Amino acid sequence: MMLRRMLLNLTILALVSVALSAPLAADNEPLVVDLLPERVEVDSSFTGSTVILFGVKTQPGDIIVTLRGPEAPVVVRRKRRVAGIWVNRDSVAFRDVPQYYAMAASRPIDEIMEAKALDRNQIGTGHILLNTIWTRTADEVDSFREAVRRTRAEEGLYAPEIGEIVVIDGSLFRATLTLPANVPTGDYVAETILVRDSEVLSRREVHLTVEKSGISAEIYNFARGQGALYGLIAIAAALVAGWVGGVAFRKN
């Protein structure tokens, strides 16, 4: 409870700070935004976290916030039964797929933007542009695209619901987005969009880093930097564990 209160107080102070700085940028900046925190550390006890995006708008309009990242290639395979055995037959590879996606809006999204505008701006999991690495027909690819979205949603990495943006006094706003326990490490982009009559008036990006910390980070960095040595140590540890288990079994 105390931690939540401290976070709320920090958010209020940040909102006030942004509001005070807004008049200085009002002539050129329809949006002023920031993110709290800018870095999330993941250790062995990590159970998830929240990030708060806050800011001020100096022009009328609705606010949409998206948080996405990190991007990586994804291969989706379809299994078919051949001679009583399930085997991989068809596959589609996608490039630059966001491993996590969440969004929030100041009003119901269909009241803010038309479907074509959502497609154009890649707003919402159903409108993310998933490009294939090699060319295939649209009919072939659509089911694989849906499989990517469905899998990410089942893993809790594509938020199923649109979060609410709290607007204060018509200009200050705050969006709270949740990171699950299995959130991938890497670089994220939080984009804030000011929209009026389905048209984007302004957009701002701030960045979030999710990184490992503690002993898990040391093991992860060692495995990446010294892959061969890490593999030998892992094999040796497995052999020792097997030998110890065998000795204990014989004694019993």
MARMARDREN-902183 format. One record per residue (C-alpha): residue number from 0; chain; y, z, x. Coordinates in nm, 4 decimals. Each point is the difference from the previous one (the first is absolute). Example, Ala and Ser with C-alpha at 12.3 -4.5 7.8 and 13.67 -1.06 7.14 Angstrom:
0,A,-0.4500,0.7800,1.2300;
1,A,0.3440,-0.0660,0.1370;
//
This chain:
0,A,0.0000,0.0000,0.0000;
1,A,0.2398,0.0900,0.2815;
2,A,-0.0772,-0.3253,0.1812;
3,A,0.0697,-0.2022,-0.3150;
4,A,0.3288,0.1827,-0.0485;
5,A,0.1022,-0.0697,0.3594;
6,A,-0.0882,-0.3682,-0.0422;
7,A,0.2013,-0.0175,-0.3222;
8,A,0.2983,0.1617,0.1713;
9,A,-0.0253,-0.2444,0.2888;
10,A,-0.0125,-0.2882,-0.2453;
11,A,0.3076,0.1260,-0.1836;
12,A,0.1866,0.0375,0.3288;
13,A,-0.1061,-0.3505,0.1008;
14,A,0.1164,-0.1412,-0.3330;
15,A,0.3353,0.1710,0.0391;
16,A,0.0297,-0.1351,0.3546;
17,A,-0.0802,-0.3523,-0.1164;
18,A,0.2438,0.0324,-0.2889;
19,A,0.2786,0.1133,0.2315;
20,A,-0.0632,-0.2911,0.2348;
21,A,-0.0205,-0.2568,-0.2801;
22,A,0.3780,-0.0485,-0.0480;
23,A,0.0273,-0.1060,0.3640;
24,A,-0.2584,-0.2746,-0.0563;
25,A,0.0778,-0.0834,-0.3602;
26,A,0.1937,-0.3153,0.0827;
27,A,-0.2961,-0.1634,0.1725;
28,A,-0.3073,0.2053,-0.0921;
29,A,-0.1164,0.0063,-0.3633;
30,A,-0.2913,0.2205,0.1136;
31,A,-0.0233,0.2879,0.2449;
32,A,-0.3526,0.1429,0.0414;
33,A,-0.2059,0.2287,0.2216;
34,A,-0.3515,0.1403,0.0169;
35,A,-0.1327,0.3529,0.0432;
36,A,-0.2050,0.0397,0.2121;
37,A,0.0038,-0.3075,0.2234;
38,A,-0.3230,0.1010,0.1729;
39,A,-0.3232,0.1400,-0.1459;
40,A,-0.2621,0.1518,0.2295;
41,A,-0.3675,-0.0166,-0.0943;
42,A,-0.2387,0.2589,0.1439;
43,A,-0.3441,0.1308,-0.0938;
44,A,0.1465,0.2186,-0.2770;
45,A,0.2155,-0.2736,-0.1554;
46,A,-0.0407,-0.0125,-0.3796;
47,A,0.2820,-0.2386,-0.0858;
48,A,0.3770,0.0130,0.0001;
49,A,0.3089,-0.1111,-0.1877;
50,A,0.3035,-0.1911,0.1176;
51,A,0.3357,0.0053,-0.1729;
52,A,0.2308,-0.2997,0.0031;
53,A,0.3536,0.0832,-0.1040;
54,A,0.3304,-0.1782,-0.0095;
55,A,0.3050,-0.1095,-0.1894;
56,A,0.0941,-0.3250,-0.1690;
57,A,0.3621,-0.1060,-0.0169;
58,A,-0.0529,-0.2712,-0.2604;
59,A,-0.1626,0.0113,-0.3458;
60,A,-0.3620,-0.1054,-0.0255;
61,A,-0.3602,0.1189,0.0042;
62,A,-0.1859,0.1262,0.3056;
63,A,-0.3494,-0.0991,0.1139;
64,A,-0.1654,0.1616,0.3023;
65,A,-0.3165,-0.1271,0.1702;
66,A,-0.1930,0.1514,0.2898;
67,A,-0.2549,-0.2218,0.1742;
68,A,-0.1913,-0.0280,0.3249;
69,A,-0.1594,-0.0273,0.2476;
70,A,-0.0990,-0.3664,-0.0244;
71,A,-0.3354,-0.1285,0.1263;
72,A,-0.2403,-0.2909,-0.0607;
73,A,-0.2695,0.0610,-0.2619;
74,A,-0.3260,-0.1883,-0.0566;
75,A,-0.1561,0.0176,-0.3481;
76,A,-0.3649,-0.1011,-0.0395;
77,A,-0.1947,-0.0795,-0.3137;
78,A,-0.3709,0.0781,-0.0069;
79,A,-0.2565,-0.2172,-0.1748;
80,A,-0.3661,0.0628,-0.0680;
81,A,-0.2211,-0.2408,0.1940;
82,A,-0.3782,0.0301,-0.0253;
83,A,0.0364,0.3572,-0.1240;
84,A,0.2298,0.1019,0.2865;
85,A,0.3757,0.0598,-0.0222;
86,A,0.1790,-0.1962,0.2724;
87,A,0.3628,-0.0812,0.0807;
88,A,0.0775,-0.3544,-0.1091;
89,A,0.3661,-0.0660,-0.0811;
90,A,0.2898,0.1578,0.1858;
91,A,0.3778,-0.0255,0.0093;
92,A,0.2238,0.1319,0.2787;
93,A,0.3530,0.1153,-0.0794;
94,A,0.2779,0.0541,0.2510;
95,A,0.2592,0.2803,0.0074;
96,A,-0.1386,0.2034,-0.2900;
97,A,0.1852,0.3311,-0.0545;
98,A,-0.2531,0.2809,0.0255;
99,A,0.2163,0.2247,-0.2183;
100,A,0.2434,-0.0769,-0.2819;
101,A,0.1996,0.2190,-0.2358;
102,A,0.3150,-0.0496,-0.2012;
103,A,0.2495,0.1755,-0.2248;
104,A,0.2660,-0.1260,-0.2393;
105,A,0.2958,0.1377,-0.1910;
106,A,-0.1257,-0.1601,-0.3247;
107,A,-0.3191,-0.1725,-0.1195;
108,A,-0.0475,-0.2871,0.2418;
109,A,-0.0305,-0.2677,-0.2700;
110,A,0.3450,0.1017,-0.1238;
111,A,0.1508,-0.0465,0.3465;
112,A,-0.1520,-0.3269,0.1232;
113,A,-0.1735,-0.3041,-0.1412;
114,A,-0.3511,-0.0883,0.1187;
115,A,0.1219,-0.2923,0.2123;
116,A,0.2504,0.2250,0.1759;
117,A,-0.2737,0.2572,0.0648;
118,A,-0.2141,-0.2743,0.1562;
119,A,0.2898,-0.1264,0.2082;
120,A,0.0804,0.3467,0.1338;
121,A,-0.3644,0.1198,0.0221;
122,A,0.0687,0.3053,-0.2139;
123,A,-0.3122,0.1691,-0.1365;
124,A,-0.3610,-0.0222,0.1175;
125,A,-0.0677,-0.2898,-0.2360;
126,A,0.2802,-0.1999,0.1621;
127,A,-0.0781,0.0594,0.3689;
128,A,-0.0351,-0.3323,0.1789;
129,A,-0.3488,-0.0079,0.1533;
130,A,-0.0169,-0.3083,0.2208;
131,A,-0.3353,-0.1341,0.1143;
132,A,-0.0679,-0.0758,0.3649;
133,A,-0.1730,-0.3271,-0.0896;
134,A,0.0656,-0.2300,-0.2949;
135,A,-0.1978,0.0380,-0.3209;
136,A,0.0652,-0.0941,-0.3615;
137,A,0.1964,0.2403,-0.2199;
138,A,-0.2947,0.0569,-0.2334;
139,A,-0.2207,0.1001,0.2923;
140,A,0.2546,0.2415,0.1446;
141,A,0.1211,0.1805,-0.3138;
142,A,-0.3161,0.2061,-0.0480;
143,A,0.0068,0.1027,0.3668;
144,A,0.3665,0.1020,-0.0275;
145,A,-0.0867,0.2152,-0.2988;
146,A,-0.2829,0.1559,0.2020;
147,A,0.2468,0.1014,0.2731;
148,A,0.2320,0.1636,-0.2529;
149,A,-0.2865,0.1699,-0.1834;
150,A,-0.1528,0.1393,0.3196;
151,A,0.3318,0.1373,0.1250;
152,A,0.0647,0.1589,-0.3407;
153,A,-0.3456,0.1620,-0.0032;
154,A,0.0725,0.1416,0.3458;
155,A,0.3258,0.1474,-0.1293;
156,A,0.2064,-0.2189,0.2330;
157,A,0.1610,-0.2167,-0.2678;
158,A,0.1740,0.2412,-0.2347;
159,A,-0.1100,-0.0761,-0.3587;
160,A,0.3211,0.1255,-0.1584;
161,A,0.3667,-0.0726,0.0613;
162,A,0.1893,0.3100,0.1056;
163,A,0.3250,0.1132,-0.1536;
164,A,0.3362,-0.0220,0.1730;
165,A,0.2308,0.2860,-0.0915;
166,A,0.3612,-0.1157,-0.0328;
167,A,0.2738,0.2639,0.0202;
168,A,0.3534,-0.0609,-0.1285;
169,A,-0.0684,-0.3732,-0.0181;
170,A,0.0104,-0.0532,0.3763;
171,A,-0.2210,0.2447,0.1914;
172,A,-0.3726,-0.0685,-0.0194;
173,A,-0.3261,0.1423,0.1297;
174,A,-0.3580,-0.1321,0.0050;
175,A,-0.3060,0.2031,0.0990;
176,A,-0.3046,-0.1925,0.1257;
177,A,-0.3417,0.1477,0.0772;
178,A,-0.2123,-0.0733,0.3063;
179,A,-0.3730,0.0718,-0.0575;
180,A,-0.2236,0.1798,0.2476;
181,A,-0.1544,-0.3311,0.1115;
182,A,0.3330,-0.1721,0.0641;
183,A,-0.0304,-0.2400,0.2975;
184,A,0.2000,0.0728,0.3124;
185,A,0.2632,-0.2518,0.1019;
186,A,0.3453,-0.1268,-0.0899;
187,A,0.1270,-0.0098,-0.3574;
188,A,0.3042,-0.1600,-0.1616;
189,A,0.1819,0.1630,-0.2907;
190,A,0.2178,-0.2549,-0.1770;
191,A,0.2664,0.0889,-0.2547;
192,A,0.1256,-0.2754,-0.2298;
193,A,0.3058,0.0035,-0.2244;
194,A,-0.0608,-0.2259,-0.3018;
195,A,0.2185,-0.1177,-0.2859;
196,A,-0.1006,-0.2584,-0.2626;
197,A,-0.3252,-0.0666,0.1893;
198,A,0.1963,-0.1008,0.3126;
199,A,-0.0102,0.1854,0.3321;
200,A,0.3504,0.1126,0.0951;
201,A,-0.0890,0.1873,0.3164;
202,A,-0.3001,0.1248,0.1954;
203,A,-0.0405,0.2532,0.2779;
204,A,-0.2985,0.0874,0.2190;
205,A,-0.0855,0.3260,0.1728;
206,A,-0.3116,0.0615,0.2063;
207,A,-0.2751,0.2604,-0.0074;
208,A,-0.2566,0.0709,0.2704;
209,A,-0.3361,0.1593,-0.0774;
210,A,-0.1773,0.1097,0.3167;
211,A,-0.2895,0.2169,0.1094;
212,A,0.0692,0.3344,0.1660;
213,A,-0.1988,0.2781,0.1649;
214,A,-0.3498,-0.0427,0.1403;
215,A,-0.0755,-0.2909,-0.2357;
216,A,0.2935,-0.1911,0.1509;
217,A,-0.1236,0.0668,0.3536;
218,A,-0.3497,-0.1227,-0.0865;
219,A,0.1403,-0.3040,-0.1805;
220,A,0.2311,-0.0944,0.2883;
221,A,-0.2770,0.0528,0.2546;
222,A,-0.2405,-0.2170,-0.2015;
223,A,0.2570,-0.2806,-0.0192;
224,A,0.1189,0.0227,0.3600;
225,A,-0.3367,0.0669,0.1655;
226,A,-0.2415,-0.1718,-0.2360;
227,A,-0.2854,-0.0499,0.2475;
228,A,0.0150,0.3560,0.1338;
229,A,0.0247,0.1400,-0.3527;
230,A,-0.3110,-0.1963,-0.0972;
231,A,-0.1956,0.1369,0.2979;
232,A,0.1070,0.3560,-0.0812;
233,A,-0.0999,-0.0468,-0.3639;
234,A,-0.3435,-0.1300,0.1033;
235,A,-0.0454,0.2870,0.2467;
236,A,0.1014,0.2536,-0.2643;
237,A,-0.2495,-0.1498,-0.2447;
238,A,-0.2792,0.0166,0.2604;
239,A,0.0808,0.3624,0.0831;
240,A,0.0114,0.0914,-0.3686;
241,A,-0.3362,-0.1691,-0.0526;
242,A,-0.1526,0.1808,0.2984;
243,A,0.1313,0.3389,-0.1166;
244,A,-0.1307,-0.0664,-0.3495;
245,A,-0.3411,-0.0953,0.1380;
246,A,-0.0213,0.3162,0.2114;
247,A,0.0993,0.2178,-0.2940;
248,A,-0.2566,-0.1729,-0.2224;
249,A,-0.2819,0.0565,0.2531;
250,A,0.0872,0.3699,0.0299;
251,A,-0.0140,0.0395,-0.3767;
//
